[in-house]
Amino acid sequence: MNGMVLPPPPSSLPVVVLGASGGIGRGVVRAALDRGRP
């Protein structure tokens, strides 16, 4: 690496955003399920 940080290509941004929101949603669902267990 030459020390330069390049931003991700615009075409990959939606994938990253969807992946992040999907992971957050999964975490919320998992937490809700764990909380709902007796």
NORVENGI-V598152 format. One record per run of one state. SS is the DSSP state (A for helix, B for strand, O for the rest). FROM is the first residue (numbers start at 0). TO is the last residue. If there is no record, write none. Layout:
ss;from;to
SS;FROM;TO
SS;FROM;TO
This chain:
ss;from;to
O;0;8
A;9;35
O;36;37
